[in-house]
């Protein structure tokens, strides 16, 4: 399993990306190379930074910065966007894995369904989304993010992790998140744009983190149905409850709380400190977890599993 893990984290509201944190290995390799490039003195100063008080993941994670152009909506427009093609795809290929983890049968996707997914993505890109209501827009952007992510994985199989899809620009960039993948209303848009410049700053709903899926085991589940204006609220709440009460979200052992790295990378979305994160967990915790959290005052560690959320161990038709 490919983990990002840390025994500690800053309490300064450091944020990160649900799938947009770059590979720590590249940063560490760069730091190791500093003696030759800069001389031992400066390199030693960098290497000796206290890791418990400094998160490399947070350093490279995008913050929520509003792309104001996407705040326009038309609440008088009662039209409904049809996500039936995406809904059918999810119903055919999302399956329940161990420990409640939703997995996707990438290797089973037929050529016809790949074509249909491509057509759905193209259709979303051609939709004049600014003319729709906020409710329709919310579902649209979540579905668009998830459909694009699945398409990216399918286009680059076989891979063991989305981090292996190395198409983002930048020296330390892993994954697809900064690559401009589509054009919407004349604007080039990336996955990071959707998550950090549209969804997070416009809706300011921490449950967004349970809606967008980064094709990883550590991520909240990819829902087995499409989001719609009618079901978005219910699906986001269901996703929050499922994730918080799974070991991927939070677990307490010997009085120590380990949380998903999402709550550290995005700490500002969960109250800005440990207390805010714990209060958020308590809002969705079932009685067993709630009882364990009752006396917890701080987060002890965090972890995230970047392994691909692939069912059956196969990621290409040849593996079936």
Buried (B, 14 or more C-beta within 10 A) or exposed (E): EBEBEBEBBEBBBBBBBBBBBBBBEBBEEEBEEBBEEEEEEEBEEEBEEEEEEBBBBBBBBBBBEEBEEBEEBBEEEEEBBEBEBBBBBBEBBBBEBEEEBBBBBBBBBEEEBBEBBBEBBEBBBEBEBBBBBEBBBBBBBBBBBBBBBBBBBBEBBBBEBBBBBEBBEEEBBBBBBBBBBBEBBEEEBBBBBBBBBBBBBBBEBBBBBBBBBBBBBBBBBBBBBBBBBEBBBEBBBBBBBBBBBBEBBBBBEEEEBBBBBBBBBBBBBBBBBBBBBBEBBBEBBEEEBBEBBEEBEBBBBBBBBBBBBBBBEBBBEEBE
